[in-house]
Amino acid sequence: MTIAVRLLPMLVLVGALGCARGEGPADDSAQRAPRPASSTDTNQGTSAGTLPRVVFLGDSLTAGLGIAKDEAVPALIQERLRQEGYDYEVINAGNSGDTSDGGLTRLDWSLAGDVQILVLELGANDGLRGVSPERTRQNLQAIVKTAKDRRISVLLTGMEAPPNYGAAYTNQFRETFRQVAEQESVAFMPFFLDGVAGIPRLNQPDGIHPTPEGARIVADNLWRYLKPLLKKS
């Protein structure tokens, strides 16, 4: 049974709640976007700005909506890097409500500094709004190409669309991420919320955003794909 089939009931709820939350149109996301936050800001012993960077470019799933800053996935990855002896500064460039359009718009200043790795988590809001998979593909591919041109390694994370728009859309949306990863030869995590989506105890009451426990599972899953891209100084 595929991920999409298992998640159909939950994704219907996600679609409804996503619209109800009114995360805002993609057109003004860059204007509303907060400056990317370093996960070293609240930790002593690390000089922020002097280390090579891992940037998480994403939406509210990256930003950690509804949980503490140090419970969000980028912060958990920062802690894992320290534990395993990797010297990187993790930047949380997550912006709630962002579509792939918004991420592309704010890409240049999100990649400021010595960025070595880009974790690209965008597309959930595209799926909720029924954005054309082709448009999502073009945006993601443009982001990946820009990063590669700057010699930045990329980890692309996949997402599932709610079934509201039909099976054809859902399948095309899912394949969009895999196609970009294959065409651009970048690391690929097939589903960002694998093992978390659709499990009530791992999600906040909105049914969309992971709890701290859920975020830890996401971070553990993501680490397996990120680790091969890392270098020890």
Secondary structure, 3 states (H helix, E strand, C coil): CCHHHHHHHHHHHHHHHHHHHCCCCHHHHHHHCCCCEECCCCCCCCCCCCCCEEEEEECHHHHCCCCCHHHCHHHHHHHHHHHCCCCCEEEEEECCCCCHHHHHHCHHHHCCCCEEEEEEECCHHHHHHCCCHHHHHHHHHHHHHHHHHCCCEEEEECCCCCHHHCHHHHHHHHHHHHHHHHHHCCEEECCCCCCCCCCHHHECCCCCCECHHHHHHHHHHHHHHHHHHCCCC
